[in-house]
Amino acid sequence: MNTVDMMIHVHPDLDAPKRMELERTLSGRVGIDCAEFEHKPHPHSIMVKYDPDAIAGMSILQMVRKIDPAASRVAM
């Protein structure tokens, strides 16, 4: 499996239950290895490790935007 990382910034007001829902939703998708918020260094960013051969990065961003329409991909 080929994996890459993508960081997505969400609105600071996104509450803890929505963040947990987002982690669960993304982690349960085919092609996504893990998705978790980096609580200490970047509390408003979720790091997603995924297989670009199985799912497109823009598809992941669109899933996040269903919960937070203002979410944006962070260039790394």
DRENLUM-885756 format. One line per 2 residues: for each residue y negated, z, x negated of C-alpha. Coordinates in Angstrom, 3 decimals. Layout:
N
Y,Z,X  ...
END
This chain:
76
0.000,0.000,0.000  -3.403,-1.013,-1.297
-6.006,1.693,-0.557  -9.766,1.911,-0.754
-12.247,4.640,0.149  -15.186,4.313,2.484
-17.830,6.937,3.205  -19.534,6.936,6.592
-22.645,8.998,7.300  -22.953,10.544,10.778
-25.889,12.218,12.494  -26.393,15.836,11.315
-26.338,17.034,14.944  -22.753,15.820,15.482
-21.000,19.070,16.394  -17.766,20.467,14.923
-15.528,19.514,17.903  -16.720,15.888,17.708
-16.138,15.857,13.945  -12.591,17.139,14.423
-12.007,14.543,17.148  -13.257,11.840,14.801
-10.928,12.963,11.984  -7.941,13.001,14.364
-8.798,9.650,15.926  -9.159,7.878,12.605
-6.192,9.562,10.909  -3.924,8.436,13.743
-4.673,4.739,13.288  -2.386,2.260,11.565
-3.726,1.445,8.111  -5.716,4.650,7.712
-4.203,7.098,5.235  -6.665,9.951,5.848
-10.112,10.698,7.191  -11.953,13.928,6.522
-15.428,15.314,6.291  -16.523,16.440,2.840
-17.831,19.809,3.975  -19.448,21.002,0.753
-20.920,18.032,-1.120  -21.682,15.819,1.915
-21.342,17.713,5.216  -22.574,14.762,7.276
-20.232,12.200,5.754  -16.638,11.380,6.522
-14.473,9.899,3.769  -11.862,7.429,4.972
-8.984,6.221,2.785  -7.474,3.063,4.248
-5.468,-0.085,3.550  -7.796,-3.103,3.813
-4.762,-5.353,4.316  -3.958,-3.455,7.530
-7.413,-2.662,8.958  -10.946,-3.904,8.300
-13.649,-1.514,7.150  -15.986,-2.757,9.893
-13.321,-1.898,12.495  -13.299,1.673,11.203
-17.093,1.845,11.348  -17.008,0.585,14.953
-14.528,3.367,15.867  -16.905,5.945,14.391
-19.840,4.406,16.258  -18.067,5.033,19.567
-18.648,8.742,18.883  -21.910,8.427,16.923
-23.791,5.159,17.565  -26.095,5.861,14.594
-23.235,6.106,12.053  -23.695,4.011,8.913
-21.563,3.011,5.972  -22.633,4.501,2.646
-22.620,2.180,-0.371  -20.584,3.623,-3.224
END
